């Protein structure tokens, strides 16, 4: 960290404290050359995720939109809101860790189905029926047979 007084690039941290409910860290630093103290703030940099829709349009990732789809799939199922929040957190973390700032809606749908399969099989089939847009009963049965084989 560059000293704002003399421009020297080496300093030591004298004190660290969380601020803003733990969202940022306040650090008191001391320049190793001029010994003056200054304050810096550290926070997590979150880059927006852009979703590429089937029609090639782009829009920001909307956590609530994903939650609404999951709530419909899990209606009258023994799946809590906390479980769905955790599922969405995992999906968001997977996307953030991929370092891709743009992700296709198809990729998100596949991640959701992968996570739902382990959470609730009925919710998985419901979500898959909407996501994969089954054209007829045989394509629906094919998906069920794949699920039953596992």
N, C-alpha and C positions, 0 to 999 in steps of 0.2 A: 504494500500500500504506500503510495507516494505521499510524503509529508506536504501539507498545504502551505507550510511556512518556508521551508528551505528546499523542497523538491527531492530530498533524499528518499530512496526507495525501500529502505529497511526500517521497520518499526516493530515494537513488541506490544502484545495485548496486555493491558494492565487490569482490565475488568470487562466481564461479559455479562449481560443480562437480557432475558427475553422481554419483549414489549409487544403490545397489540395482541394479547391473548396467545402469545407464543408464535405469532406469524412472522415476527422479525426479531433480530438479535442486535442489541446496541453494544458496541465495543468501544472502550476507551483505549486509545493507543498512545504510545510514547515513541517519538522519533529517536532513533539510535544515534543521530548526529547532533541535532540541536537540542534534544531532550524536551521539546515542547510536546504538549498533549493535545490530541484531537479525537473527535468522535466519528465513528463510521457505523452504518447500519447494514445488516446483511439480511436478505430475504430470498426465498425460493423464487426462481424465475420460471413462470409457467407460460409457455407459448401456446397460443390458441390452436386447437385442432380444427381443421377444415374438412368437412365431409363432402365427398363427390357423390352426388346422387346418380340414379340410373339414367336420368336425362342429361347428364354431364354438367348440371348446374352445381354450384358450390355454396355451402352455407356453414356457419359455425356449428360445432358439435353442441348439441342440446341435451344435457343430462335428463331434463324433465321429459323430453320427448321419448327417450329410451325408457324412462320409468313408466310412462303411460302405457307403452306397448307391453312391458313386462307385467304391469298390473292387470291388463286385459287377459294375458296368457295365464296368469296365476289366480284369476278370479275363482273363488270358492275352493281354493287349494290351501293346504297347510304350509304356506310360505309367508313369512313375516316381511314387513317393510324393511327391517334391519337386514334380513338376508338379501333382499333385492338391492339395497344400498351397497352392501358388501360386494355383490356381483358387479354392479356398475363401477364401483371403485376399482375392482380387478381389471375390468375391461379398459377403463380410462388409463390405468397404470400401464397395461400392456401396450396401448397405443402410444402413450408418452415415451415409454422405454424404447419403442421401435425407431424413434428419432424422425419418423415421417410426419411432417406437419399436415399433409393431406392424406386422407384415408377414404377408401370407397365405402359406401353404405353396405355393399355386399360383404366386405371384410368384417365390418362391425356386426352384421347379421350372423355371420359364421361364428364369431367369437361368442355372441349371445347364446346361440344354439349349443355350442360346446359347453358353456357354463351351465345352461339350463338343464342339459341332459343329466348332469350329476346332481342337480338340485331337486328337480321334480319332472318325471318323465311325461306326465300328462301336460304340464305347462310347456314342456319342450315340443310335444306334438302340436299343441295349439299354436305356438309361435311359429313353428315350421310350416304349418298349413297356410298361414298368412304370408310369411316371408317367402316361401318357395312357390306360392300361388299355384297349388295343385290344380290341375285342369280337370281331373276326373278321379273316381274312387280308386282306380288301379294305381295311380301314382301315389295316392295317399297310403294305400296298402303296402306299396313297396317300401315307403319310409317306415311304416310300422314293423314290417318284417325285418328291416335292418336293425331296428331298435330291439326287437325280440331276440335276434341272433346273438346280440351282445349281452 
